[in-house]
Amino acid sequence: MQSVIYIIPEHRLDLSLKTILCILRSAFLLYSFSVLLSYVYFLFLFGSLDEVESVRFDLKKSEISELERMGLVPMVNEYSKVMAFSAKTLFNGDNLGLQTYSVVRVFDYISKVLFDFLNRRAFENWTTRTEADLRSQIVKFLDSIQGPTRLIEKFKVIRIEQDPKQKDRVLLDIHLTPYFPAKSFVIQLEGRKGDAPEEANWESQYNQE
């Protein structure tokens, strides 16, 4: 059960019953409509073109997919709007994962969560127990987003260790397969202790296998 807290300014405490019902209804719609962050949805809300009424050709779904596989961004007329119908990013390198919206969103989310967690824990006094605890916490987090209705299909923590030559560096390699598309990637994180105890500099690298 999730609870919703409304903050209403003191000068608006005289809201009518009708207004309160409208607020509750909008909150219910917001709560009941949710999608995974890996889904390409926001083009319906924010990807449409203003003052454009139609497209030259009406495309079938199969034709849209074919154009996208060719590296093009097809424009379609859906829901009375003209929009770019594509799941590709602006990345033009060789890594297919970084060309795919869903993979980039998943990587970005996982990296930010790990950055935050490791900034808090990774630069404690490093012992075998510390390493085992960090590994178990990372596995617990990744396991919580693994499964058919979640973000990743499978994962494996390949390495988490302190650099033996440079003690203020922590190395973390994770092999994971996101659901969209089902390709395997290795996320490599490298952190260096900053000037202040709570500061750390992290570098990330994504490689497709």
DAPENOR-V915955 format. One record per run of one state. SS is the DSSP state (H for helix, E for strand, C for the rest). FROM is the first residue (numbers start at 1). LEN is the number of residues. If there is no record, write none. Layout:
ss->SS from->FROM len->LEN
ss->SS from->FROM len->LEN
This chain:
ss->C from->1 len->9
ss->H from->10 len->3
ss->C from->13 len->4
ss->H from->17 len->16
ss->C from->33 len->10
ss->H from->43 len->4
ss->C from->47 len->1
ss->E from->48 len->1
ss->C from->49 len->12
ss->H from->61 len->9
ss->C from->70 len->4
ss->E from->74 len->5
ss->C from->79 len->2
ss->E from->81 len->5
ss->C from->86 len->2
ss->E from->88 len->1
ss->C from->89 len->8
ss->H from->97 len->3
ss->E from->100 len->1
ss->H from->101 len->21
ss->C from->122 len->6
ss->H from->128 len->17
ss->C from->145 len->1
ss->E from->146 len->1
ss->C from->147 len->5
ss->E from->152 len->11
ss->C from->163 len->6
ss->E from->169 len->10
ss->C from->179 len->5
ss->E from->184 len->10
ss->C from->194 len->6
ss->E from->200 len->9
ss->C from->209 len->1
